Amino acid sequence: MTAQDERARTRPAHRWALVVGILALAGNLRAALAGYPPLLPTARADLGLSAGAAGAVQAGAVLAMAVGSFAAAPVAARFDPERALGATVGLVGLGCLVRGLPVTAALVAGTALVGLGIGMAGVCLAGVARARFASRVGVLTGGYVVAMLLGSTVASAVAVPLATLLGGWSFSLAVWAVPALVASAAWAALPRGVTAGTDGVARPDDAAGDPRGRGLGRSRRPGRPC
């Protein structure tokens, strides 16, 4: 078997690995925030927060998401969208870890990090989907939206049981660092050498050799020569 035949065999598997990686990353983009509201009464009682202050924590996460969405494009252009995607989901995991400390400052800071990471990751995710799967971006977008909703639903449903099992609301929030960091590490380990073009056929990634191809969301147009 020639080297070319071997590459042809591995390309479909590589594309599926990218799809699974994107869906795994997307599943972490709502879970960390969805796990907080069911724990709000317990957190309020433990930290002595008013209803307004406890609600402001979640509102701060939404503001951080907005900031992250604006910051994502220059960060992705500087460091490459795919690397930025993995790093920003890692930032979500870091924020979850910080929230593992049952103090107000850690809750506020960790939630802000989670929101910032989610905002940046969402923009990077859309850009990577367009660049890697230009002809199937609609299907992939639907897939990662479903993954986000599933992550949110599961996190909300298990938040209180996890708090009871692990011995505290802060540990229930921190546990979402595990899937986020695992997904980020797995994404970083994936090879980057093949891109699925507009016709769905894998080709060598010309963005790696052309700085102009590294822009966020850049993809080949139909009919453009490879």
QUIVEN-V894604 format. One line per field, one symbol per residue. phi: phi as a letter, one per 40 degrees, with the letter a starting at -180 (. if undefined). psi: psi as a letter, one per 30 degrees, with the letter a starting at -180 (. if undefined). burial: b if it has 16 or more other C-alpha atoms within 10 Angstrom, else e. A space follows every 10 residues. Layout:
phi = ???
psi = ???
burial = ???
This chain:
phi = .ccccccccc cdcccccccc cccccccccb dcccccdccd cccdcccgcc cccccccccc cccccccccc ccccccccbg dccccccccc cdcccccccc ccbccccccc cccccccccc cccccccccc ccbdcbcccc cccccccccc cccccccbdc dcccccgicc cccccccccc cccccccccc cbcbbccccg ccbdccccbb dcccccgcac cdgccc
psi = kleeeeeeef eeeeeeeeee eeeeeefggf eeeffeefge eeeeeefhkl eeeeefeeee eeeeeeeeee feeeeeeefk eeeeeeeeee eeeeeeeeff khleeeeeee eeeeeeeeee eeeeeeeeee eeiefgeeee eeefeeeeee eeeeeeegee eeeeefglee eeefffeeee eeeeeeeffk lgfkkjafgg kklkjffffj ffgglkgklk kkfkk.
burial = eeeeeeeeee bbebbebbbb bbbbbbbbbb bbbbbbbbbb ebbbeeeeee eeebeebbeb bbebbbbbbe ebbebbbeeb bbebbbbbbb bbbbbbbbbb bbebebbbbb bbbbbbbbbb bbbbbbbbbb bbbbbbbeeb bebbeebbbb bbeebbeebb ebbeeeebbb bbbbbbbbbb bbbbeebbee eeebbbbbee ebeebbbeee eebbbbbbbb eeeeee
